[in-house]
């Protein structure tokens, strides 16, 4: 297993690792456990109906990573998969990417996502030489908005009625962080 980064929060040993098929069963279990909440914010949730679906997604992610079109990591806590973090919609010409993440409800509120995002931002700016990282959030996703504020992202735009949930239109907040000078 390739470990990208590791850190400790309280008594939790956290690792950001390259996704492996061995993660599929536990990630699927968490998706099922948190399906109602995840489906509110993550449009891919309905597509993951089985462990095999998750394994296929992990294979797809590794292929996209090999083409440098995606950078995705599994978040492990005490060696157990608990979520994922990624850079997607990578645009090398314009030196930007979008940031995405999700975490088991059992591990939220501990600082795991904030610490993970900081490490991925460091990599994006220092190693990939990106100029801009974009974090998109449903205007009602308070936890993701709190991450953006805590990590000093700037609210760049609010796209009115940009996304739908249960046939209702919702605003989409666009937060950005630029490469430090």
C-alpha positions as a printed NumPy array, in Angstrom:
array([[  0.   ,   0.   ,   0.   ],
       [  1.339,   3.408,  -0.986],
       [  0.927,   5.963,   1.79 ],
       [  0.764,   9.583,   0.631],
       [  0.701,  11.146,   4.105],
       [ -0.003,  10.219,   7.696],
       [ -0.88 ,  12.153,  10.809],
       [ -2.38 ,  11.639,  14.253],
       [ -5.443,  13.338,  15.717],
       [ -6.117,  12.459,  19.341],
       [ -5.733,   8.67 ,  19.409],
       [ -6.602,   8.228,  15.722],
       [ -3.841,   7.247,  13.313],
       [ -4.851,   8.745,   9.964],
       [ -3.32 ,   7.814,   6.615],
       [ -4.025,   9.121,   3.135],
       [ -3.309,   6.226,   0.794],
       [ -3.761,   5.335,  -2.847],
       [ -7.105,   3.572,  -3.353],
       [ -7.01 ,  -0.222,  -3.484],
       [ -9.669,  -2.827,  -4.227],
       [ -9.213,  -4.068,  -0.667],
       [-10.89 ,  -0.803,   0.441],
       [-14.064,  -1.437,  -1.578],
       [-16.03 ,  -3.506,   0.953],
       [-15.524,  -1.117,   3.868],
       [-16.123,   1.992,   1.735],
       [-19.332,   0.414,   0.453],
       [-20.407,  -0.425,   4.016],
       [-19.932,   3.235,   4.993],
       [-21.752,   4.473,   1.888],
       [-24.681,   2.225,   2.835],
       [-24.534,   3.344,   6.46 ],
       [-24.519,   7.042,   5.49 ],
       [-26.417,   6.71 ,   2.197],
       [-29.188,   9.149,   3.087],
       [-26.786,  11.915,   4.094],
       [-24.243,  11.206,   1.356],
       [-26.906,  11.194,  -1.35 ],
       [-27.87 ,  14.705,  -0.267],
       [-24.435,  16.064,  -1.215],
       [-22.771,  13.458,  -3.468],
       [-24.39 ,  12.867,  -6.88 ],
       [-22.555,   9.543,  -7.352],
       [-24.158,   7.853,  -4.341],
       [-27.075,   6.201,  -6.218],
       [-24.601,   4.56 ,  -8.623],
       [-22.856,   2.638,  -5.827],
       [-25.283,  -0.226,  -5.129],
       [-22.83 ,  -3.062,  -4.452],
       [-19.281,  -3.742,  -3.327],
       [-18.525,  -4.502,  -6.986],
       [-19.747,  -1.019,  -7.983],
       [-17.325,   0.506,  -5.474],
       [-14.491,  -1.732,  -6.695],
       [-15.223,  -0.675, -10.296],
       [-15.132,   2.953,  -9.216],
       [-11.76 ,   2.44 ,  -7.507],
       [-10.426,   0.806, -10.703],
       [-11.747,   3.751, -12.734],
       [-10.067,   6.169, -10.309],
       [ -6.712,   4.401, -10.62 ],
       [ -6.933,   4.548, -14.435],
       [ -7.716,   8.275, -14.309],
       [ -4.818,   8.754, -11.882],
       [ -2.457,   6.966, -14.267],
       [ -3.498,   9.496, -16.94 ],
       [ -3.003,  12.33 , -14.419],
       [ -6.652,  13.316, -14.788],
       [ -7.498,  12.652, -11.14 ],
       [ -5.717,  12.523,  -7.805],
       [ -7.661,  10.414,  -5.306],
       [ -6.81 ,   9.067,  -1.885],
       [ -8.561,   6.791,   0.579],
       [ -8.679,   8.122,   4.123],
       [ -7.778,   5.411,   6.623],
       [ -8.259,   5.717,  10.372],
       [ -6.412,   3.075,  12.389],
       [ -5.926,   1.174,   9.09 ],
       [ -9.666,   1.125,   8.228],
       [-11.087,   3.031,   5.225],
       [-13.409,   5.824,   6.388],
       [-13.69 ,   8.144,   3.37 ],
       [-11.997,   9.65 ,   0.347],
       [-10.472,  12.92 ,  -0.818],
       [ -9.585,  13.953,  -4.35 ],
       [ -8.612,  16.544,  -6.902],
       [-10.798,  16.195, -10.   ],
       [-11.61 ,  18.176, -13.139],
       [ -7.893,  18.824, -13.347],
       [ -6.978,  21.491, -15.867],
       [ -3.201,  21.529, -16.257],
       [ -3.178,  24.318, -18.851],
       [ -4.931,  26.689, -16.451],
       [ -3.3  ,  25.139, -13.371],
       [ -6.482,  24.406, -11.448],
       [ -8.523,  21.543, -10.04 ],
       [-11.62 ,  20.93 ,  -7.988],
       [-11.475,  19.449,  -4.505],
       [-13.836,  16.76 ,  -3.268],
       [-14.111,  14.686,  -0.111],
       [-16.437,  12.606,   2.008],
       [-16.05 ,  10.999,   5.404],
       [-17.955,   8.474,   7.489],
       [-20.344,  10.144,   9.903],
       [-18.563,   8.202,  12.692],
       [-15.398,  10.295,  12.151],
       [-16.766,  13.745,  11.367],
       [-15.971,  16.678,  13.617],
       [-12.497,  15.447,  14.582],
       [-10.478,  17.578,  12.167],
       [ -9.693,  14.675,   9.82 ],
       [-11.075,  16.403,   6.724],
       [ -9.475,  19.767,   7.526],
       [ -6.065,  18.135,   8.043],
       [ -6.48 ,  15.986,   4.918],
       [ -7.499,  18.978,   2.805],
       [ -4.472,  20.937,   4.016],
       [ -2.142,  18.107,   2.984],
       [ -3.77 ,  17.773,  -0.437],
       [ -3.619,  21.565,  -0.909],
       [  0.102,  21.55 ,  -0.075],
       [  0.632,  18.832,  -2.686],
       [ -1.495,  20.647,  -5.277],
       [  0.329,  23.936,  -4.851],
       [  3.892,  22.763,  -4.14 ],
       [  4.233,  19.604,  -6.264],
       [  1.621,  20.005,  -8.991],
       [  2.146,  23.779,  -9.194],
       [ -1.57 ,  24.483,  -9.393],
       [ -2.609,  28.114,  -9.158],
       [ -6.211,  27.612,  -7.987],
       [ -8.205,  24.958,  -6.137],
       [-11.99 ,  25.1  ,  -6.288],
       [-14.334,  23.728,  -3.65 ],
       [-17.996,  23.584,  -4.686],
       [-20.646,  23.244,  -2.006],
       [-24.407,  23.108,  -1.94 ],
       [-25.49 ,  26.271,  -0.127],
       [-27.127,  24.091,   2.546],
       [-24.064,  21.907,   3.226],
       [-22.991,  23.601,   6.442],
       [-20.187,  21.153,   7.2  ],
       [-18.469,  21.668,   3.855],
       [-18.943,  25.424,   4.078],
       [-17.366,  25.319,   7.55 ],
       [-14.324,  23.48 ,   6.118],
       [-13.969,  26.179,   3.441],
       [-14.107,  28.949,   6.034],
       [-11.806,  27.165,   8.498],
       [ -9.153,  26.711,   5.785],
       [ -9.431,  30.291,   4.511],
       [-11.007,  29.587,   1.142],
       [-12.589,  32.655,  -0.45 ],
       [-16.208,  32.646,  -1.567],
       [-15.844,  33.508,  -5.244],
       [-19.42 ,  33.077,  -6.426],
       [-22.867,  31.819,  -5.6  ],
       [-24.544,  30.209,  -8.583],
       [-28.288,  30.615,  -8.079],
       [-30.542,  27.585,  -8.625],
       [-27.572,  25.623,  -9.976],
       [-28.339,  22.162,  -8.587],
       [-31.463,  20.214,  -7.71 ],
       [-32.365,  18.098,  -4.721],
       [-35.8  ,  16.489,  -4.386],
       [-37.023,  18.605,  -7.317],
       [-35.995,  21.838,  -5.541],
       [-33.338,  24.122,  -6.982],
       [-30.435,  24.953,  -4.671],
       [-27.631,  27.483,  -4.868],
       [-24.051,  26.326,  -5.364],
       [-21.265,  28.087,  -3.465],
       [-17.931,  28.298,  -5.259],
       [-14.999,  28.652,  -2.864],
       [-11.416,  29.069,  -4.086],
       [ -7.941,  28.999,  -2.688],
       [ -4.97 ,  30.326,  -4.624],
       [ -1.38 ,  29.196,  -4.553],
       [  0.433,  31.086,  -1.793],
       [  2.888,  33.657,  -3.121]])
